[in-house]
C-alpha cells in the first residue's frame, strides 16, 4: 500500500539542534497529519512485519537537501504510523527495513512524503525489487 502524507520535517541538521519543545510540536503536528491521511485513505492496521519506503516530494519553493537530511521526516512519519494505529510498533519485529529514497521534484504538486508499506513474505529477503548493495572494505 502507498499513501501520500503532506508532511516534510525540517532538515535533520536543523531538527537535531531544535529546542525540545519546538521539536515536540513538530512531532505532534506530524502525528495528526499522518492520522488524517490514514483515515482519508481508509487503511486498516497491518499485522505482519513490513518494509517502509519513504520518498519525499518537493513542491514549489522547497529546497533540495542531501538525501540523508530527510531522515528526521522519516522517523516522525514512522512514529505517526504507530500513533495512527496502522503499525503496532516500530521495533524490528514489526518494521524490518526502512528505505529512504531520494526526493522526487514536482514543483506543481503538494510537498510531502510518499510512504510505501510493503508486507514481508515468509523467507523473503529483498522487498519488492529493491536490491541490496554491499560494500567491502580494503583488507
Wavefront OBJ file of the C-alpha trace (Angstrom):
o trace
v 0.000 0.000 0.000
v 1.138 3.514 -0.720
v -0.036 6.716 0.930
v 0.855 10.367 0.456
v 1.322 12.352 3.666
v 1.555 16.133 3.223
v 4.406 16.429 5.711
v 8.105 17.170 5.425
v 10.021 17.873 8.633
v 12.777 20.379 8.951
v 16.198 19.189 7.851
v 17.858 16.652 10.136
v 20.671 19.183 10.609
v 18.155 21.755 11.893
v 15.916 19.344 13.808
v 18.682 17.867 15.922
v 19.548 21.356 17.153
v 15.966 22.444 17.938
v 14.768 23.080 21.462
v 12.870 20.024 22.717
v 9.541 21.875 22.972
v 9.699 23.027 19.353
v 10.664 19.523 18.202
v 7.736 18.072 20.206
v 5.305 20.456 18.487
v 6.657 19.350 15.111
v 6.268 15.650 16.037
v 2.715 16.181 17.361
v 1.773 18.004 14.148
v 3.177 15.151 12.072
v 1.186 12.562 14.039
v -2.027 14.491 13.442
v -1.316 14.807 9.702
v -0.476 11.083 9.427
v -3.646 10.114 11.295
v -5.724 12.241 8.915
v -4.017 10.767 5.835
v -4.527 7.200 7.105
v -8.201 7.867 7.851
v -8.798 9.513 4.447
v -7.187 6.553 2.692
v -9.276 4.095 4.726
v -6.263 1.989 5.663
v -6.596 -0.823 8.171
v -3.953 -1.900 10.714
v -1.088 -4.028 9.449
v -0.449 -7.150 11.492
v 2.646 -8.518 9.742
v 6.257 -7.370 9.519
v 6.764 -4.663 6.897
v 9.368 -2.720 4.983
v 8.782 1.038 4.819
v 9.876 3.090 1.807
v 9.855 6.873 2.160
v 10.061 9.157 -0.888
v 9.952 12.906 -0.195
v 8.168 15.014 -2.815
v 9.314 18.601 -3.157
v 6.739 21.106 -4.340
v 7.028 24.782 -5.156
v 9.634 26.710 -3.203
v 11.089 23.775 -1.235
v 14.874 23.468 -1.390
v 16.630 20.209 -2.158
v 18.679 18.630 0.607
v 21.145 15.810 0.881
v 19.081 12.608 0.920
v 20.100 11.805 4.496
v 18.703 15.166 5.665
v 15.182 13.786 5.175
v 15.780 11.193 7.906
v 14.009 13.263 10.573
v 10.847 13.266 8.440
v 11.167 9.527 8.068
v 11.325 8.978 11.841
v 8.406 11.338 12.540
v 6.296 9.606 9.875
v 7.157 6.130 11.147
v 6.140 7.161 14.668
v 3.000 8.733 13.204
v 2.029 5.412 11.584
v 2.272 3.811 15.028
v 0.326 6.662 16.678
v -2.379 6.322 13.982
v -2.714 2.614 14.799
v -1.596 1.442 11.360
v 1.508 -0.292 12.750
v 1.569 -1.997 16.159
v 5.070 -0.669 16.921
v 8.230 0.430 15.138
v 10.537 -2.191 16.651
v 12.362 -4.667 14.429
v 9.768 -7.382 14.846
v 7.234 -5.150 13.072
v 9.405 -2.958 10.829
v 12.146 -4.992 9.185
v 13.689 -2.367 6.965
v 13.403 1.344 6.261
v 14.376 2.723 2.878
v 14.801 6.435 2.217
v 14.634 7.220 -1.479
v 15.975 10.463 -2.979
v 13.265 13.103 -3.353
v 11.086 13.475 -6.415
v 10.720 17.060 -7.549
v 7.345 18.228 -8.807
v 7.029 21.983 -8.451
v 3.309 21.844 -9.291
v 2.434 19.236 -6.659
v 1.969 19.457 -2.907
v 5.068 18.988 -0.758
v 5.085 15.904 1.419
v 6.223 12.312 1.556
v 5.098 9.136 -0.163
v 5.083 6.233 2.286
v 5.005 2.729 0.874
v 4.197 -0.105 3.278
v 5.372 -3.455 1.938
v 4.345 -6.627 3.809
v 7.275 -9.002 4.224
v 6.629 -12.525 2.962
v 7.877 -15.673 4.638
v 11.565 -16.135 3.863
v 11.689 -13.058 1.615
v 14.969 -11.188 1.842
v 14.660 -8.227 -0.509
v 11.458 -6.162 -0.643
v 9.668 -5.511 -3.925
v 12.596 -5.245 -6.266
v 14.911 -3.250 -4.015
v 18.406 -4.641 -4.353
v 20.855 -4.641 -1.501
v 24.285 -3.206 -2.257
v 27.115 -4.458 -0.088
v 30.326 -2.514 0.286
v 33.591 -4.176 1.070
v 36.480 -2.508 2.762
v 40.039 -2.915 1.626
v 41.943 -5.509 3.600
l 1 2 3 4 5 6 7 8 9 10 11 12 13 14 15 16 17 18 19 20 21 22 23 24 25 26 27 28 29 30 31 32 33 34 35 36 37 38 39 40 41 42 43 44 45 46 47 48 49 50 51 52 53 54 55 56 57 58 59 60 61 62 63 64 65 66 67 68 69 70 71 72 73 74 75 76 77 78 79 80 81 82 83 84 85 86 87 88 89 90 91 92 93 94 95 96 97 98 99 100 101 102 103 104 105 106 107 108 109 110 111 112 113 114 115 116 117 118 119 120 121 122 123 124 125 126 127 128 129 130 131 132 133 134 135 136 137 138 139
